[in-house]
Amino acid sequence: MTQQTASSLADFYRDPASPYAGFPQEHRSGGSMPVRLLRVKQGEVEASDPAVPDLNIIVGLKADIPFAWDIGDGWMEHQVWRPGEINVVPPHTTAAYRCDGDHEILILGLKANFLSSVLDDHRIGTLSIFEHLAAADLFRDEPLRRTAMQLWTESARTGGTSDLLIDGLTQVLLARLLDKAGALRKPQPILPLSPAELARIDALVEHRMGQRLTVEDLARALDMPRWTFADAFKTTTGDTPHSYVTAKRVEKACEFLRLGDMPLAEIAYATGFASQSHMTDTFRRVMGTTPGKWRTEVRG
């Protein structure tokens, strides 16, 4: 599948070449930020969303379906998406989905540059804060869901104080997300991982290269809580667990590409990517070229 690009997830949905193009959808926006909103009724679908410069919050409205998703560290499967459940995709992150039935969702997109400015102004941190939420399974948060629905309702209005109200609701939404991610709580000392602990993580990633591998799996290997591990890993390596695992998958793919003629689909399977297209998208983002072109270049 040819990689699709878009300035926002809403624009990707509008693209005639998008796998979502045929689904009934309603687009809105508002506020000075602004926030982009999309409500869509979808059928069964398997697709890979492009990395866009937005934080996307996806709220299930009408659903009771088997659901799986992957943002680079393996498929989160064996879930059922029900009304009110939420998932979060950080800025500049490709996300693959399998939705096995009819469902309706609300998507809210917040621009990364706006988020970075808010985080800097309040000395909260960086955009990596939101990776805590993205690494989680589907979650429920009634205040967050309610604020998202208020934003949808208010975005139908025009003129007057509508933009002011949308800005206020967006700030409430962001504050709730940050609190959910733990960014507004009192920080705890972060201790770096030892060389032995890093070696255990390397061994686990190598052993389970072709399988689903989550932050929880890595943390469990060191008998640590997920968030403690994620913070310690970032402090030690300067990288997030998700980015680290993705880089290892690409590195292993390069090894297969360099040394043999294994088909790309088999390499994708062996290195834990959801599909050949998912590997190609990730490989292009990391290496700046496609797996096929890279193999041709390195092998002369």
Long-range contacts (C-beta under 8 A, 24 or more apart in sequence): 1-48, 1-276, 1-277, 1-280, 3-50, 3-277, 3-280, 3-281, 3-284, 4-50, 5-50, 6-50, 6-52, 7-52, 7-53, 8-36, 8-52, 8-53, 8-54, 8-109, 9-38, 9-49, 9-52, 9-54, 9-56, 9-107, 9-109, 10-36, 10-37, 10-38, 10-107, 10-109, 12-49, 12-50, 12-52, 13-38, 13-40, 19-45, 19-46, 19-47, 20-45, 20-47, 28-152, 28-155, 28-156, 29-155, 30-151, 30-154, 30-155, 30-162, 30-163, 30-166, 31-163, 31-166, 31-167, 31-170, 32-163, 32-167, 33-110, 33-111, 33-114, 33-167, 33-170, 34-166, 35-108, 35-109, 35-110, 35-151, 35-155, 35-166, 35-170, 35-173, 36-108, 36-109, 37-106, 37-107, 37-108, 37-109, 37-151, 37-152, 37-155, 38-106, 38-107, 38-109, 39-104, 39-105, 39-106, 39-107, 39-152, 40-104, 40-105, 40-107, 41-102, 41-103, 41-104, 42-99, 42-102, 42-103, 42-104, 42-105, 43-101, 43-102, 44-99, 44-100, 44-101, 44-102, 45-97, 45-98, 45-99, 46-96, 46-97, 46-98, 46-99, 47-96, 47-97, 48-94, 48-95, 48-96, 48-97, 48-274, 48-275, 48-277, 48-278, 48-281, 49-89, 49-94, 49-95, 49-96, 49-97, 50-94, 50-281, 51-91, 51-92, 51-93, 51-94, 51-285, 52-91, 52-92, 52-109, 53-91, 53-92, 53-111, 53-112, 53-113, 54-91, 54-109, 54-110, 54-111, 54-112, 55-88, 55-89, 55-90, 55-91, 55-109, 55-110, 55-112, 55-115, 55-127, 55-130, 55-177, 56-88, 56-89, 56-107, 56-108, 56-109, 57-86, 57-88, 57-107, 57-108, 57-110, 57-144, 57-148, 57-173, 57-177, 58-86, 58-87, 58-88, 58-89, 58-105, 58-106, 58-107, 59-84, 59-85, 59-86, 59-105, 59-106, 59-107, 59-108, 59-145, 59-148, 59-149, 60-84, 60-85, 60-86, 60-103, 60-104, 60-105, 60-138, 61-103, 61-104, 61-105, 61-106, 62-102, 62-103, 62-104, 63-101, 63-102, 63-103, 63-104, 63-105, 64-101, 65-99, 65-100, 65-101, 65-102, 65-103, 66-98, 66-99, 66-100, 66-101, 67-97, 67-98, 67-99, 67-100, 67-138, 68-97, 68-98, 69-95, 69-96, 69-97, 69-98, 70-95, 70-96, 70-274, 70-278, 71-95, 71-96, 71-134, 71-242, 72-242, 72-243, 72-245, 72-246, 72-249, 72-282, 73-135, 73-212, 73-213, 73-214, 73-215, 73-241, 73-242, 73-245, 73-246, 74-211, 74-212, 74-213, 74-214, 74-245, 74-272, 75-212, 75-274, 76-137, 76-212, 76-214, 77-212, 79-137, 79-138, 81-138, 84-140, 84-142, 84-145, 85-138, 85-139, 85-140, 86-138, 86-139, 86-140, 86-141, 86-144, 86-145, 87-134, 87-138, 87-139, 88-130, 88-133, 88-134, 88-136, 88-177, 89-134, 90-127, 90-128, 90-130, 90-131, 90-134, 91-115, 91-127, 91-130, 93-134, 94-278, 94-281, 94-282, 94-285, 96-274, 96-275, 96-278, 106-148, 106-149, 106-152, 108-148, 108-151, 108-173, 110-170, 110-173, 110-174, 115-174, 118-174, 124-178, 124-183, 124-184, 125-183, 128-234, 128-240, 129-178, 129-181, 129-183, 130-177, 130-181, 131-230, 131-240, 131-242, 132-181, 132-182, 132-227, 132-230, 133-177, 133-180, 133-181, 134-242, 135-214, 135-215, 135-216, 135-226, 135-230, 135-241, 135-242, 139-180, 141-176, 141-180, 143-176, 144-173, 144-176, 144-177, 144-180, 147-172, 147-173, 147-176, 148-173, 182-227, 190-231, 190-232, 190-235, 191-232, 191-235, 192-232, 192-235, 192-236, 193-222, 193-232, 193-233, 193-236, 197-222, 198-236, 198-237, 201-233, 205-244, 205-245, 205-248, 206-248, 208-272, 209-248, 209-249, 209-252, 209-270, 209-271, 209-272, 210-269, 210-270, 210-271, 210-272, 211-272, 212-272, 213-245, 213-272, 215-241, 215-242, 218-245, 246-282, 246-286, 247-286, 249-273, 249-279, 249-282, 250-282, 250-283, 250-286, 250-287, 253-279, 253-283, 253-291, 254-287, 254-294, 257-291, 257-294, 257-295, 257-298, 258-295, 258-298, 258-299, 264-291, 264-292, 267-291
